[in-house]
């Protein structure tokens, strides 16, 4: 059994073509290319060979498009969690960052390092 996308209208096909040609996101462009190939009747293994993707990823893209439509073509970037410092650690880091190396007793180390260069 080969997985294909649902029937798409001419308007959707034109929108997909426009996305391939004009989007600044490579992720969106490649996903739109994948959907266009599937709409033309090509199988996931063939699409995977042409677009240098795995057949499983092609099936994932097609299935997501069938379920969510055009929203599935756009990347969903997520940021990482916030780095959490305790207040005293944060204050110590700020103190180190804003102090002079000589005040920390690193003056002689820096002078010796400068001589060797």
C-alpha positions in Angstrom: 0.0 0.0 0.0 1.4 3.4 -1.0 0.6 6.5 0.9 -0.5 9.5 -1.1 -1.9 12.8 -0.1 -5.5 13.7 -0.2 -7.0 15.3 -3.3 -5.7 18.8 -3.5 -7.4 21.7 -5.3 -5.9 23.8 -8.0 -5.6 26.6 -5.5 -3.7 24.4 -3.1 -1.4 23.2 -5.9 -0.7 26.8 -6.8 0.0 27.7 -3.2 2.4 24.7 -2.9 4.2 25.8 -6.1 4.5 29.3 -4.8 5.9 28.0 -1.5 8.6 26.0 -3.3 9.6 29.0 -5.4 9.4 31.9 -2.9 9.8 30.7 0.7 13.0 31.6 2.5 12.7 28.5 4.7 14.5 25.4 3.3 12.4 23.2 5.6 9.1 24.5 4.2 10.4 24.3 0.6 11.5 20.7 0.9 8.2 19.7 2.6 6.2 21.4 -0.1 8.3 19.7 -2.8 7.5 16.4 -1.1 3.8 17.1 -1.1 3.8 18.2 -4.8 5.5 15.0 -5.8 3.0 12.9 -3.8 0.1 14.8 -5.5 1.6 13.8 -8.8 1.3 10.2 -7.8 4.9 9.3 -7.0 5.6 6.8 -4.3 7.4 7.7 -1.0 10.5 5.6 -1.9 10.8 7.5 -5.3 10.3 10.9 -3.6 12.8 9.9 -0.9 15.4 9.1 -3.6 14.8 12.3 -5.5 14.8 14.6 -2.5 17.5 12.7 -0.5 15.1 11.9 2.4 14.2 8.7 4.0 11.0 7.0 2.9 9.8 7.0 6.5 10.2 10.8 6.7 8.4 11.3 3.4 5.5 9.2 4.8 5.6 11.4 7.9 5.3 14.6 5.9 2.5 13.2 3.8 0.6 12.0 6.8 1.0 15.3 8.6 -0.2 17.2 5.5 -3.3 15.0 5.3 -4.1 15.7 8.9 -3.0 19.3 9.4 -2.9 20.8 5.9 -0.5 23.7 5.2 0.4 24.2 8.9 2.4 21.0 8.8 4.7 22.5 6.2 6.1 25.1 8.5 8.9 24.4 10.9 8.0 24.5 14.6 11.1 25.8 16.2 11.2 25.5 20.0 13.7 27.1 22.2 15.4 25.3 25.0 14.5 25.7 28.6 15.8 28.7 30.6 19.0 28.3 32.4 18.3 28.6 36.1 20.9 29.8 38.6 20.5 30.3 42.3 20.8 34.0 43.2 24.1 33.6 45.0 25.7 31.7 42.1 24.4 34.4 39.7 25.9 37.2 41.9 29.3 35.4 42.0 29.4 35.0 38.2 28.5 38.7 37.8 31.2 39.6 40.3 33.8 37.5 38.4 32.8 38.9 35.1 33.0 42.5 36.1 36.2 42.4 38.1 39.8 42.9 36.9 42.1 39.9 36.7 44.7 41.7 38.9 42.0 42.1 41.6 41.6 38.3 41.6 45.3 37.6 41.9 45.8 36.7 38.2 48.1 39.5 37.4 51.3 37.5 37.5 49.8 34.6 35.5 48.7 37.0 32.8 52.1 38.7 32.7 53.9 35.4 32.3 51.5 34.3 29.6 52.1 37.5 27.7 55.9 37.0 27.9 55.7 33.6 26.3 53.8 34.9 23.3 
